[in-house]
Amino acid sequence: MSATISPSRQPSGRIANSLTSGQLPRFIEWYMLAGSLALSAVILLLMGFNVAGWLVLAAVIYLIGLGILSSAVENRRKATDRVVRGLVTVAFLLALAPLISTLITVVANGIGSINWDFVTQTSQSVFDPDTLEVTTKVGAWQAIVGTLIITGIAALISIPIGILTSIYLVEYAQPKHWMARTVTFLVDVMTGIPSIVAGLFAFSLFSLIVGPKAFSGFSASIALSVLMIPIVVRSCEEMLRLVPMDLREASYALGVSKFSTITKIVLPTAIAGIVTGVMLAIARVIGETAPIFMAASFTDNFNANPFDGPMQTLPVMAYTGYKFPGQDIAASNASAWGAALLLVILVVILNLIARVVAKVFAPKGSR
């Protein structure tokens, strides 16, 4: 007699598993993406091609097609997983698209203006006695120096205040104490202050101190500090809270004072995050136009004294070159794009320096 084997005793390979009933090819997502791009291109060629519409339609076709195909071949669970992953990827690409578009536009329009003379000379008008023509020679040296001075002073004011405030909130203040709650509330309020309000505040303050002609680089630095301090406080506070409490308790158990624990244990542990937060704050304010335009005005003359007279910065130079062009409109627009590209390059350089500093001063175990 042949023995019958119950379904529960059959080999596992003979029973169809609903979770592994089918499997799509390894690179099916790439194949689907290529097919979606091609199909959407054909549809839009018949209706009127548009790059943005092409990408959006391709994303929709890709998600719908991938979900249907995965449901038919695999199962509902894997289909949901693939669709969700596709949605996350599409959302990431949509968030990345404006950045890439902006960089391409700035580089394409500004690369022609970047040369050694543009970087090392100031803007000036040149008179040709032979043709009796006055030509404008654009330069960004005064804007580069002004940007570094104003942002540097703002950083010198904001970084110590922000770090010390965050240390107070994390290490010393009680969460329910009125001082801690007041400081936290004021930081939240300052985070939402419009930049133009900060510029008006700085200009009004220095107008009361020195008179109506209060344009100066230091005034613009004060305006940027108002915007920079809450960012430094918030970022440093979060980094200090990430330091494990066990490190503090071990230090206290050895008899180390609270001040020494903060300076030798807590801050070195969180230095990488603190430097990153500081650089985010600098990148936030270095491109501000409205507060600097209000507090420091603008000028094509070279001025390295932040306490006397208007100063030029790269964002204000880009704005004025486009909004208030000179007699040579093409040269003014070219200088505006060149200033914008220099500003992007400057931010990238500062971020690279910050990463190197954070890596050098970080604890050995985290490198």
Secondary structure, 3 states (H helix, E strand, C coil): CCCCCCHHHCCHHHCCCCCCCCCCCCCHHHHHHHHHHHHHHHHHHHHCCCHHHHHHHHHHHHHHHHHHHHHHHCCHHHHHHHHHHHHHHHHHHHHHHHHHHHHHHHHHHHCCCCCHHHHHCEEEEEEECCCCEEEEEEEEHHHHHHHHHHHHHHHHHHHHHHHHHHHHHHHHCCCCCHHHHHHHHHHHHHHCCCHHHHHHHHHHHHHHHHCCCCCCHHHHHHHHHHHHHHHHHHHHHHHHHCCCHHHHHHHHHCCCCHHHHHHHHHHHHHHHHHHHHHHHHHHHHHCCCHHHHHHCCCCCCCCCCCCCCCCCCHHHHHHHHHHCCCCCHHHHHHHHHHHHHHHHHHHHHHHHHHHHHHHHHCCHHHC
